[in-house]
Amino acid sequence: MPSLKKFVEPDQWEAAPELTRRKRADAAVLMLCAQGRDVAILIFPTANGDTENMYVERLDMAVITPLLSHSFKAVEPWASRICRSLGNGLCRRNKLPLTSFMSLPDDLKIAILQRLTDGKDIARVEGVSAQLRHLVAERDGELWKTLYEEALVLAPALALARSWKDMYVARLRPSWALIWRAFHQEFLASFSSDSRIRCSKDLLSSSCSSDLTQDEQEECTVGTKAKRTRRHRRQVARNHDCMKKSHGVGAIHSPSSRYRWNHR
Amino acid sequence: MEVDKGKGEAEETRKVAEADRDTVTLKSSDGKLFEVSKEAAARLSTVLAGMIAGGSIDDNGTDLKQIGSEALENVVDYCNKHANSIPSAALISSSISFNTAPFKEPEEWERKFVDRLSHDALFDLVEAANFLGMERLLDVTCHKISEMMKGKSPDQIREVFNIKNDYTKEELEEIRQELAWAFYDD
């Protein structure tokens, strides 16, 4: 869109490829203020860095307003929608198909996967592609926790659980859990970015600390991405405490080693 | 300018329009205009409700640049059908409890509504519903897509959804073993 060039200072225009290179970003924001109906002008330099074929997207007031007014959910990632609309613009220009399952935003993919009521279905989705597998691992608390809770009545708890998925599988079929855990230990190393799921070593090393009160020891160590406030963890923990009494399994209820550091 | 209304819904749209003389005109990314009752739009879409309340509705057609005409036609069609099938009180309570209550099963007419859509149209509609903050329509479309996944092998899912297999041979074998519990039936 060369006509947009007139809105942008020439030196800004020249600086765009530099900006993206320095910040390792795919796009640079050249202007972020209202000029008529325009709110922002973004620029996408091409990979070979030539400034002639830069792709410029203008964000119109009408595009931004509904996104900003969408504040009914504080967590609503409206910023990702802006990126999405830019992506759509790029696809349209290049005559690529706009939508497929993989091109949906992650939140929509999760919304769809949450409707799979059988864990086997989610596991098969994991087998489809590494990208999906990573997404499912990342949203463990949103997908597997519900399934685990539904399966709670079927089998006793697993002592060395790492994630809600582990716990679900263990309940589903105790013998499979052992095989799976062996593989999982190797596999988890490759997902080193997944620091959200705390390691069981963490649990074991701290399970011997005895200077905490019974109440404090209730803390559950499986993280849930969406619910990470202390209050929520307490609620989850109480449920597990009931379970503990009925099944007599204790190891997953040990407090985190970080606990004492947080509460000195 | 061409005014394009949902197929077979023209009369109903007119009826609604006459009842409160209050419609919003929506403009798709490719410039087609659609009319939908202001009441239905505000009730079903949080984003349109916000735009109506904020006065950013354009009489000559509110630009919805992210939504193609096919998807917008389905959205308008859905709004019209919804207005005729469910009492508004029930809907309002269902949309408020969306985040806490388990997903509500789609009704018969909603099932039919998504069943007749092509694969592409369905995904476009999910995105449109998400963009417009239409919780109920999002619920129905997500449900439909998840139905398409149920009971399928990874190969079949790849084929249906046109997903590239980015695993190496070794990774694939590893995963097959790890997820054996899901691949074989009891």
Chai-1 contact restraints between the chains, C-beta under 6 A:
chainA,res_idxA,chainB,res_idxB,connection_type,confidence,min_distance_angstrom,max_distance_angstrom,comment,restraint_id
A,A62,B,D63,contact,1.0,0.0,6.0,A-B,restraint_1
A,V63,B,K65,contact,1.0,0.0,6.0,A-B,restraint_2
A,T65,B,S56,contact,1.0,0.0,6.0,A-B,restraint_3
A,P66,B,V47,contact,1.0,0.0,6.0,A-B,restraint_4
A,P66,B,M51,contact,1.0,0.0,6.0,A-B,restraint_5
A,S69,B,G50,contact,1.0,0.0,6.0,A-B,restraint_6
A,S69,B,G54,contact,1.0,0.0,6.0,A-B,restraint_7
A,H70,B,V47,contact,1.0,0.0,6.0,A-B,restraint_8
A,F72,B,T46,contact,1.0,0.0,6.0,A-B,restraint_9
A,S85,B,Q66,contact,1.0,0.0,6.0,A-B,restraint_10
A,T99,B,F123,contact,1.0,0.0,6.0,A-B,restraint_11
A,T99,B,D124,contact,1.0,0.0,6.0,A-B,restraint_12
A,T99,B,E127,contact,1.0,0.0,6.0,A-B,restraint_13
A,S100,B,N162,contact,1.0,0.0,6.0,A-B,restraint_14
A,F101,B,F161,contact,1.0,0.0,6.0,A-B,restraint_15
A,M102,B,I163,contact,1.0,0.0,6.0,A-B,restraint_16
A,L108,B,N130,contact,1.0,0.0,6.0,A-B,restraint_17
A,A111,B,C142,contact,1.0,0.0,6.0,A-B,restraint_18
A,I112,B,C142,contact,1.0,0.0,6.0,A-B,restraint_19
A,I112,B,I145,contact,1.0,0.0,6.0,A-B,restraint_20
A,I112,B,S146,contact,1.0,0.0,6.0,A-B,restraint_21
A,R115,B,C142,contact,1.0,0.0,6.0,A-B,restraint_22
A,R115,B,H143,contact,1.0,0.0,6.0,A-B,restraint_23
A,R115,B,S146,contact,1.0,0.0,6.0,A-B,restraint_24
A,L116,B,S146,contact,1.0,0.0,6.0,A-B,restraint_25
A,K120,B,A182,contact,1.0,0.0,6.0,A-B,restraint_26
A,D121,B,K150,contact,1.0,0.0,6.0,A-B,restraint_27
A,A123,B,L179,contact,1.0,0.0,6.0,A-B,restraint_28
A,A123,B,A182,contact,1.0,0.0,6.0,A-B,restraint_29
A,R124,B,P154,contact,1.0,0.0,6.0,A-B,restraint_30
A,R124,B,A182,contact,1.0,0.0,6.0,A-B,restraint_31
A,G127,B,P154,contact,1.0,0.0,6.0,A-B,restraint_32
A,G127,B,I175,contact,1.0,0.0,6.0,A-B,restraint_33
A,G127,B,L179,contact,1.0,0.0,6.0,A-B,restraint_34
A,V128,B,P154,contact,1.0,0.0,6.0,A-B,restraint_35
A,V128,B,I157,contact,1.0,0.0,6.0,A-B,restraint_36
A,V128,B,R158,contact,1.0,0.0,6.0,A-B,restraint_37
A,V128,B,I163,contact,1.0,0.0,6.0,A-B,restraint_38
A,S129,B,I163,contact,1.0,0.0,6.0,A-B,restraint_39
A,S129,B,D166,contact,1.0,0.0,6.0,A-B,restraint_40
A,A130,B,D166,contact,1.0,0.0,6.0,A-B,restraint_41
A,A130,B,Y167,contact,1.0,0.0,6.0,A-B,restraint_42
A,R173,B,W181,contact,1.0,0.0,6.0,A-B,restraint_43
A,W176,B,W181,contact,1.0,0.0,6.0,A-B,restraint_44
A,W180,B,E178,contact,1.0,0.0,6.0,A-B,restraint_45
A,F183,B,E178,contact,1.0,0.0,6.0,A-B,restraint_46
